[in-house]
């Protein structure tokens, strides 16, 4: 009987079994109802001074998705600022006017949000369809987004 067991010994491996699924030690892992999976490669958006509310909205979703801690967000975001936004950041950072991520996003929106002569509420009240329904819907969505992000 011992001899029989010993004949099967070469078949038994001491290596751990391979991991199943999409697990890779070099990539971040997400979790869902189907189990662990590789996170989608989402690029952090660049900002060069236009549409700050949209940029902040995307950044606020990006950081939790990749589990980036609050204290790291400000420095990471600074790498993605271009032109006027980069110059502004350098100045306020050097003059110690930024304390944290929340203060930064508020200051960024106040600095770069372009206020049209009419308020978003007034624009919405006067909105009329002058071309396609698709163009009207796009303008409606753009105006209502600005009413949500008023500083």
N, C-alpha and C positions, 0 to 999 in steps of 0.2 A: 504494500500500500504506500509506504514511504517512497519507494522507487517510482511509483506512478505519479505522485505529487511532484517529485523532482523533475520528471520529464516535462511537466507543464511550466516549470519555473521560468525558462527563457521567454515565454509568452507574456508573462507578467512584467509590466514596465514600472520602473520607479519614477518616471517622469510624471508630472501632474497632467491631468487631462486638459485638452485644449479648451479655451474659453469659447463659449458660444455667443452668437449675436454680433453686434457691431463694435464691441469693446476694443479700444486701442489705447495703449498706455501713453501715447504721445498726443492724444487729442482729448479735449474736455468731453465729459460724458453728461448727457441729459437723461431724464427719466420721464416715462410716460406710461400709459396703461399697457403698452406692448413691451415694456422693459427698458433696460439701458440702451442708449443709442448715441451716436456721434452728433454733437451739436452742429447746426447749419453754420457755414462760414459767413457770418454777417459782417459787412464792412461798417466801421464807424464813419458817420458822415462828416464831410469837411464843411467848414463854415467860413464865408468870406464877407459877411456883413448883410446879406439879404435873407429875408424870411427867418428871423431868429426864433420865432415861436415854433415853427416846424422843426428846426434843428434841435431845440431843447426837448421837444416832444420825442423825437427819435432817440436822443441821447438818454432820456429818462427810461426808455424801454431797453436800450442796448445794455446798459450797466447791470441791471438786475438779471438779464438773460445770461450774461457771462459771470454773474456773481462777483462783480467788481465792487469792492468795499467803498463806502462813502469817502473815506480819507484819501483814496487814490483817484477819484473821479476828476478832480480839478486838474491835476498834473497830466493825466491822460488826455483830457479834452484839449489842453493847451497845444498838444502836438498836431491837432487837426484844425487849427485856426489859421486863416490865410489873410494876406493883405491888411486892410484896415482893422479887421478883427484881431489879428496877431499884434499889430501895433498897439491897439487899445489894451489888450491883455497884458502885454509887456509893461505898459505904463502903470496900470492899476495894480499889477502884481508887485512891481518894483517899489511902488509907493504904499505897499501893505494895505490896500483897500479891499482885498478879497480875503474873507475869513474861511469860507467853506463852499461846497458845491451849490447849496441852496442860494446863498448870497450871490455867487457868481452867475447863476442862471437868471436870477432876477435883474441883476445889473446889466447883463448882456441884452436881455429883451428890452429894457428901458433905453439902452444906448443905441441899439440898431433897429428898433421897430419903427418903420416909416408910417407916420400918421398922415393919412390923406386928409384933405381939407374937410371932408364930410366924415362924420362918425360912422362906424360899421352899422350901427342901428339905423341911421338915416339912409345909408346905401341900400340896406335890406328893404326898407320901406319903399324906396323908389325903384327897386329892381324890376325891370321889364324884359320880356323875351323879345329880342330884336333880330335874332338869327335862329340857330338850331336849338332844339330842346337840350341837346348835350352841352352846348355853350352856356345856356341859361343855368343848367344844373351845376356846371363847373364854377360859374361865378357865384351862385348861391352858396355852394360849399366853401369857397374861399372867404366870402364875407362872414359866414357864420363861424368859421374857424377863428377869425380875428375877434369876434365878440367874446369868444371863450378865453382868449389870451390877453385881454386888455390889462395893461399894467395898473 
